[in-house]
Amino acid sequence: WSKAVVIETLPQGTIIRTPYAPNLSNRLLLRYGERRFRGIRKVISGCLDVLQFFGDVGPKKELYKAAKAYLAQHNVDLILATGEPFVLFHYARKLSETYHIPWIADYRDPWTPNLKGSQGLLKPFYSLLEKKIVSKALLVTTVSSYFENQIRKQVPTGVFSIIPNGFDESSLEQIKGIKQASDVLRIGFVGTLYEWHPLTIVLETLNRWATKFPDRKIAIHFHGTNKNEEIRTLVKNRYPRLTEWVFTHPKVPNDIMLQRLASYNALLLFNYYAFMGTKIYDYLAIKRKVIFCFTDEPEALVLKKRYYPFDSEGTLDNVQETLLTETNAGVLVRNAEDLMQTFAYLYDEHKDTGEIRCLSKGVESFSRRIQVERLAIELKKLC
């Protein structure tokens, strides 16, 4: 691990890299593995999570020290802290008070509503802490209206600005000229699979298609998921007909992943309901038709009720649907029967033309460069 502060000056600004030393919990994990001293490690981590808001402890303390040393010698207009980790909000507030510099709380995810496990037991404490800290921020930024609603429950008096996530334009240069697969209709998926995702409904529908049309092959490729082994077991034991139709692949660097996705004819996206996620922006950038599952599938709604971690109250459950409709980037699949029909027309189009057209529009506005420009405009207003 590093032991010194490293300061790098670039045309775009200054980067300060701070030392990091594993705490006792980390050292126990590194030395003895995940299975030993699990309880002790949790207690140590829990204590540090709380104490870092009151004293000079915790894995992020060097960030605060380096920032304080820098601000003591340089004039700065604004302090922007991005959470998680949310202790950075605590540090930003302290620095703001010390040097009389306004600060901005940039939420990538909600803080208190997301607490689970041992931290969830301390939710009242963290809730009070969040209100106390973030109420002093000049501006609160986050990525969606839903997250704003969640944060407002903790910081009702805050001034908010929504800056959505986006895709990296530079990575897309590598996929120019990559053509879709013309031999077999191929559908790609990448990312994390959650318990509320109707994976088995999609596989069951594909199995029905394979049973009815064994000569009309549709291949689905799952990339870098957290359930690759589960998918393989599910196919082997329940849907053996899909052995040559469903494939899993390990994680690869993002630039390579984008090239592979660009070679597919369509991309599978599960409903995230109240929040947008980040995957959808890469899908938009690649300009392959998105198959969105589902808008009104009874079994999927059962999964949502059982496993979905956010209390959306149904008010903002269609953010992805709205985006896909506005950009004309995909097909909104209602239920399993509708997915069968979707397979049918996609298969026919691919058979006739060797590709699946995606007539999306306006996706350029969702690049990270554009979103950063929007953020910069907000910051300049404050200055």
Order of alpha helices (4+ residues) and beta strands (2+ residues): beta-beta-alpha-alpha-alpha-beta-alpha-beta-alpha-alpha-beta-alpha-beta-alpha-beta-alpha-beta-alpha-beta-alpha-beta-alpha-beta-alpha-alpha-beta-alpha-alpha
